[in-house]
């Protein structure tokens, strides 16, 4: 998909992305509150999972898929849904991740009434936050919970993810300081 189409849609993401000094954005604050997860943790996960550079900023992108290890971003939920259904017809659901939090549909598809519901941003964030909270209950640490969120089995992939997540958190915390632009 052409990057120019993504850039054209970027202003529509204000509810899901950064608004005039309000960090994390309201949608993340709500989902995080409901699951008892720090909003910065949820926002950092979304940046790590579905972040796309738009107008020079890294923003979570709601219509992101990862199919068999290849990432795809779509301009609309409808086109992402169509691609998601095609992916599920072609691949095992355990090889398909969807939405802001890149929820794996093979392991967590039961949280959605249909596969395409995973592309509904508020629902995806709610499931992402609930899964993070489950991992936090096991580890007692948000960085470890993030690693388990990405790869519950641990290992090198989880360690690499924890490092990237930690960088996102540090960057976000620095941007939240009073007088610092996001």
N, C-alpha and C positions, 0 to 999 in steps of 0.2 A: 504494500500500500504506500502511496506517496506521502512523504513527510509533510508536504504542504497541506494535505487534508487534515492531518493531526493538528497542525498549527492552527488551522481555521477553527477547529473545535475546541481548542485549549481554553478560550474564555468561558465556555459552558461548564467547565469543571470547577468553578469557583466554590461550589458547595463541598466538593471532595478534595480540593486543593487549597493552597494557602490563600487566605483573604487578608488584605490590609492589616498585617501584624497579628493576625489571630492564628496562633499555632498551638497545637495541631488544629487542623480544620474541624468545624463543628461535627461533621459526620463521624470522624474518628473519635472525638471526645464522647459522643453519645454511645457508640458501640463499646468503647473502652470502659465507660462508666457502668454500663449494663453488665459487663463481664468482670468488673473489678480488676482491670488491667490499666496500667499507666498509659495515658494517651500517646505519649512520646514513643512508647514501646510498639503500640499498634501502628502508628504512622511510620516508624522506622522499618517495620516488617513490610508494609505496603511499598515503601520506597525500594527496599531490597528485592522484593518479589516482582513488582510490576512497574518499577520506575522507568520513565522515558524522559529524554531531554526535549523540552519544548520551550522555545523562546529563551534558550540559555539556562533554563531551570530544570531540575530533576523533579518530576511529579509522578505520583502513582497513576497508572493508566487502567481504567476499569475494564476495558475490553481487550485484555491480554490473555493469550493462551500459550501454554507450553505443551507441544505435542511431540512425544518421543524425543525430548531433549532439544527441540527447536522452538525458539520463541516467535510469537506472531502478535502483532498489534493491529487492531481494526478501528476504523473511524466510527462505527456505530455498533450498538448492541445487537442489532439485527444481523449484520454481516458476521459478527463474532459468533452469534448463536448458530447460524448456518454452518460456519466452519467447525464449530464445536461438535455439532451433530455428525458432520462428515468424519471428523477425527474419531469419534466414538464408534462409528460404523467400521472404521479401518483398523483401529488399535484397541488393545485392552485398556479399559478405563484407568488402570493403574499407571498408564503412560500419558495421562492427560491432566493438566492443571489448568484452572480457570479463575479469572477475575483478579481483583486488587490484591488479594492474599495468596493467589495461585493455589487454591484448594485442590488437592488431588481427588479426582472424582472416583477413583477406584477404592480409595480408603475412606473417603468422607462424603461420597455422593448421597448417602442417606440423609444428610442434613438439608437437602434441597428437594422440593416437590418435583422438579424436572431438571435435567442437566443445564438448561439455559437459565434457570433461576440463579445458578452460580455466578452469572454475569450481572445480576442486579447488585449494584454497589453496596447498598445498605445491608442486604442479606449476607453478602460475601464478607463484609467487615464484621458482622455479628458472629458468623461462624469462625472467622479467623481469630477474633478475640476469645471466643469460647475455647478454641483449641489451644491458644496460648495459655489461658488460665489453667487448663488441664495439665499442661507441661510444667507450668510454674508450681502447681500443687505437688508435683513429683520432685522437682529440683530445688525449689525455694530461691531460685536465682533467675532473673529475666534473661540474662545472656545465655545461660544453659537452656532455658526454656525455648529461646529462639533457635538454638542449634537443634533441639529435639523437634521443634515445629518443622524445620526443613528436612531433617533426617533423624527420625527416632532411634535408628540403629546406631547413631553416633559415627565415629571414625573421622577420616580426613575431610569428607564433604561437610560434615557438621562443624568441624573445627574451622574450616574456611568460611563457612556461613557465619559462625559466631564472630569471626574477625571483621567481616563486612558489616554485620549488624552493629557491632561495637563502634565502628567508624560512623555509621549513620546516626547512632545515638549521640555520640560526641558532637557531631556537626549540628544536630538539632538542638542539643542543650546550649551550644554556643549561640545559636540564632535566637533562642528564647530569652537571653539576657536582656534586661531593659536597655533600650537605646540601640540595640543591635538589629539591623534590618535582616529579615529572613532570607 
